[in-house]
Amino acid sequence: MSNKKYQTKVIKQKISITYMGNKMRNVTVHPTNQQYELCENNPYINDEETESLLEPRQLIIPQDLLERAMILDKMNCTVRVICVCDVFMSSYYLLINYILGGVTLVISINGLLSTINYKKNLMCCYVYYQYFQVFSRVANIYYVINYSYTDNNANVSQGEIILLDDRPLDITIVSVLLLFQMIIAYFIKKYYDALPGSEDRERLRLMTSF
């Protein structure tokens, strides 16, 4: 495949795209000639104009958007699994408290849809939901350390934790849960930052229209 050359600004990079089956595209970045594979439905290269073409063509994309496109491909599966797990957990909460469960279910579904449609506004609520989850884990630790034993609530459920009448073990459990929740929140925030906003989509539209 022969590649045409375009004169661009320093911040822009040329990429040539070849269709690789139905799922992947081979991406070569010029002038370094580095090659990458991106999913064909990646929002940074999946526009109606390029999909309607029978022959490969070149796209012009800033380096920062290319890096974010690669982050989406790398993290999309993991974030989708997290959202699916949250959907199941929210469905369980719906049986216990239809108001709380209904709200968390809607937020979790929005997060899942964002991994399919790459809509940043859908993922926004899910990011704040993860921050709330981190805050609730911190509150659990504070409760276990300061109030759980003075209130004599051993072996009973306190929100999402179960006290075992063993202070070191209880503190360890809630601390591990907090760590996991912080990791999940970090992944979700990183994925959210990589999603294209309206300004990013407009930049791509202008670059592929000339």
N, C-alpha and C positions, 0 to 999 in steps of 0.2 A: 504494500500500500504506500503510495507516494503521498507525502505531506506538503501542503501549501504553507508558505510562511507569511506571517502578518507582522507589521510593525506595531508594537504596543508600548505602553508606559512601563516603567521599571517594575511597578507593583503587580503587573499582570503576567500571567504565564499562559503559554499555549498548550493545549492538550488535544491530542487526536484520539478519537474513540472508534473502536471496532467492536461490533456486536459479538458477544461470546455466548451463543445459545440464547436462552430466554431469561437468564438470571444475572449474568455478569457481563461487564464490559472491560476491555483492556484499555487502560489510560496511559498515554505516554506524555510526560511533561517536558516541554522544551524550554530553554536550550540544553538542559542537562540530560535529556533523553531517559529520565527515570520512568520506569513503568509501574503502574498500579492496577489493581482490579477493584472496581466499584460495582455495587449492585445496580442493576438497570433501573430500579425504581428509586434510586437515590434522589432526593429533592433538588440537589445541586446540579444534576445533569438530566433529569427526567422532565423535559418540557415537550409540549405537543409538537413543536416545530421539528425537533430532532427525531422524535419517534415516527414522524410521518415520512421521513426520508428513507429511500431504499439503499442509498450509498452512504458509507461513513463520511463524516464531516468533522471539521475542527470546531472546537468551542474555545472561548477565551474566558478564563476564570481567574480571579485573584488567588494568590497563594493561600491567604487565610481561609478562604471558602473551601479550597481543596482540602486543607487540613481538617476542617470541620466535617466535610463530607466523609473523610476516612474515619473520623471518630464515630459518626452515626452508623456506618457499616460495622464497625468493631463492637459497638455497644448495643445495637438494636435488639439482638436476640436476648441478651441478659436483662435489659430493661423490660422487655415484653414478658419474660418469665416472672419478674418481680410484680408486674401489673396483674398478671393472671392469678398469682398467689393472693394478691390483695383483693381481687374480685371474689375469690372463694371465701376468704376470711370475712369480707363485708357481707357476703350472703349469709354466713353463719350469724354475724351480729344482727342481721335483719330479723332473724328469728327471735332474738332476745330483746332487742329494742328497735322497732321499725323506724323511728326517727333517726337515731344515730346510725343504724345500719344502712338506711336509705341514703343518707348523705355521703357516707364513706363509699357506698357502692357506686354512686354516680361519679364521684371523684376518681375512683379506681378505673371505671369504664372509660372515662375521659383520658386517663393516662394510657390505657391500652389502645384506644383509638388513635392517640397521638403517635404511637409506634408504627401504626399502619398508614396513616395519612400524613404524618410528619407536620402536624399543626401545632405551632408553638403555643397558641392560646389555650389549647386543650391540656397541654402539659403543665401550664402555669399553676393551676389549682392543685395539681398532684405534687408539685414541688413544695408548696406551702403545707400541704397535708403531711409530707415527710418531715418537714421542720416541726410540725405539731407533734408528730410521733417521737421525735428526738426529745422535745420538751417533756412529754409525758414520761419517757424513760428516766430522765433526770429527776422528775418529781417522784417516781417510784423509788429511786435510790435514796432521796432525801427522806421519804417516809420510812423506809426500812431502817435507816440509820437512827432516826430520831423518835419515831412514834410506834413502830410495829410491836415492840416488846413491852413498852410501858402500857400499851392498850390491851395487852394479853390477847392478841389476835393470831396466835400460832395456828398453823395448819388450816387456815382459811384463805379464800381467794380475796385478793385486793386488786381490783381492776383486772389487769392482764398478768399479774404475778401471783404465785402461791407461796405463802410463807411456810417454812419447814421447821420452825422452832430451833433454828441453828443460825445465829447471826452471821458468822463468817461465810457459811454456804449461801445464805440468802443474798448477802451483799455481792458475792461472786457471781451468782446467777443474774441479778439485775444489772451488774456491771457489764457482763458479757452481752446481755440483750441490748444495752445501750451502745456498745461497740458495734454490734451488727447493724443497729439502726442508723448509726452515724455513717457507716460504710454505704448502706443503701441510699441514704440521703445524698451522699457525695456522688454516687453514680447517677442518680436522678438529676441532680443539679448540673453535672457535667454534660449529660445528654441534652438537657434543656438548653444549655448555652450553645450547643452545637447545632440546634435546629435553626433553619433559616427563618428570619423575620420578613416582614413585608418589604423592608428596605433591601435586604439581601436578594429577594426574589426579583425586585425591580432592577438591581444591578445585573443579575444574570440575564434578565430579559433584554436589557439594552445591549449587553455584550454579545448576545447570540442573534441580534436582529440586523447587524450590519453585514 
